[in-house]
């Protein structure tokens, strides 16, 4: 077999090995990145949960203080706050304040769901990217093997011919 054919085959084998190595690295990077992004999304969702719990608790404490102050003002004015209009006003105020707290909690829950979904989608995307890189690597290997076979056949034909 001519020397150039052997060198060509050797270089093709080396190129295939390099492509395989690069594909493994790219695949690992895709996996690590998707796992990291998923963990980041989960941590952000947990932080949103903690922040909203503190905020809602603060809103409820403020509402309780406000309603208590309102009762005190009624009492100072000599109005019986446990019946009639004053009671209705207090109940409405308390209800509106609780509604605000519930709304904040619902917004927080929606944001948490979004973050968890983004994390799961990122994992799926990372796995898909890994599969694609693996398939491309396999195709490159087959292409390289076909080239090697062609080069070997051509060298053989030149050698016997």
C-alpha positions in Angstrom: 0.0 0.0 0.0 1.5 3.4 -0.9 2.7 5.5 2.1 0.3 8.4 1.3 -2.7 6.1 1.5 -1.5 4.8 4.9 -0.9 8.4 6.1 -4.4 9.4 4.8 -6.1 6.5 6.6 -4.2 7.3 9.8 -5.2 11.0 9.7 -8.8 10.0 9.1 -8.8 7.7 12.1 -7.2 10.5 14.2 -9.9 12.9 13.0 -12.6 10.5 13.9 -11.2 10.1 17.4 -11.0 13.9 17.8 -14.6 14.2 16.7 -15.7 11.6 19.2 -13.8 13.4 22.0 -15.3 16.8 21.1 -18.8 15.3 20.9 -18.4 13.7 24.3 -17.3 17.0 25.8 -20.1 18.9 24.1 -22.6 16.3 25.3 -21.3 16.5 28.9 -21.4 20.3 28.8 -25.0 20.2 27.6 -25.9 17.8 30.4 -24.1 19.8 33.1 -25.6 23.1 31.9 -29.1 21.8 31.9 -28.7 20.3 35.4 -27.2 23.5 36.7 -30.0 25.6 35.2 -32.7 23.3 36.6 -31.2 23.6 40.1 -31.0 27.4 39.7 -34.7 27.5 38.7 -35.6 25.4 41.7 -33.6 27.6 44.1 -35.3 30.7 42.6 -38.7 29.1 43.1 -37.8 28.3 46.7 -36.7 31.9 47.2 -39.9 33.2 45.7 -41.8 30.9 48.2 -39.8 32.2 51.2 -40.1 35.8 50.1 -43.9 35.5 49.5 -44.4 33.8 52.9 -42.6 36.6 54.7 -44.5 39.2 52.6 -47.9 37.6 53.2 -47.2 37.2 56.9 -46.2 40.9 57.0 -49.4 41.9 55.2 -51.5 39.9 57.6 -49.8 41.4 60.6 -50.3 44.9 59.1 -54.0 44.1 58.4 -54.5 42.9 62.0 -52.8 46.0 63.4 -54.9 48.2 61.1 -58.2 46.6 62.1 -57.2 46.8 65.8 -56.4 50.5 65.4 -59.8 50.9 63.7 -61.5 49.3 66.7 -59.6 51.5 69.0 -60.6 54.6 67.1 -64.3 53.6 67.2 -64.0 53.0 70.9 -62.3 56.3 71.5 -65.2 58.0 69.6 -67.7 56.2 71.9 -69.0 54.0 69.1 -69.8 50.4 69.8 -67.8 48.6 67.2 -69.2 45.1 67.7 -72.6 45.8 66.0 -74.1 47.5 62.9 -72.1 49.7 60.5 -68.8 49.8 62.4 -68.7 46.0 62.4 -69.5 45.9 58.7 -66.8 48.4 57.9 -64.3 46.4 60.0 -65.3 43.1 58.3 -65.0 44.7 54.8 -61.6 46.2 55.7 -60.3 42.9 57.0 -61.7 41.1 53.9 -60.0 43.5 51.5 -56.7 43.2 53.3 -56.9 39.4 53.4 -57.7 39.4 49.7 -54.5 41.4 49.0 -52.5 38.8 50.9 -54.2 36.0 49.0 -53.5 37.7 45.7 -49.8 38.1 46.6 -49.7 34.4 47.6 -51.3 33.4 44.3 -48.9 35.5 42.2 -46.0 33.8 44.1 -47.4 30.4 43.5 -47.7 31.1 39.8 -44.1 32.4 39.6 -42.9 29.2 41.4 -44.8 27.0 39.0 -43.2 28.9 36.1 -39.7 28.5 37.5 -40.2 24.8 38.1 -41.6 24.3 34.6 -38.6 26.2 33.1 -36.3 23.9 35.1 -38.0 20.8 33.8 -38.0 22.1 30.2 -34.3 23.0 30.5 -33.5 19.4 31.5 -35.5 18.1 28.6 -33.7 20.4 26.2 -30.3 19.4 27.6 -31.1 15.7 27.2 -32.4 16.4 23.7 -29.2 18.3 22.9 -27.1 15.4 24.3 -28.9 13.0 22.0 -28.5 15.2 19.0 -24.7 15.5 19.7 -24.4 11.8 20.1 -26.2 11.1 16.8 -24.0 13.6 15.0 -21.0 11.9 16.5 -22.2 8.5 15.3 -22.9 9.9 11.8 -19.4 11.4 11.7 -17.9 8.1 12.7 -19.8 6.2 10.0 -18.7 8.9 7.4 -15.1 8.5 8.6 -15.3 4.7 8.4 -16.7 5.0 4.9 -13.8 7.3 3.9 -11.3 4.9 5.4 -12.8 2.0 3.5 -12.8 4.0 0.3 -9.2 5.1 0.8 -8.2 1.5 1.5 -9.9 0.2 -1.6 -8.3 3.0 -3.7 -4.9 2.2 -2.3 -5.5 -1.5 -2.9 -6.5 -0.8 -6.5 -3.4 1.3 -7.1 -1.2 -1.3 -5.5 -2.5 -4.2 -7.6 -3.0 -2.2 -10.7 
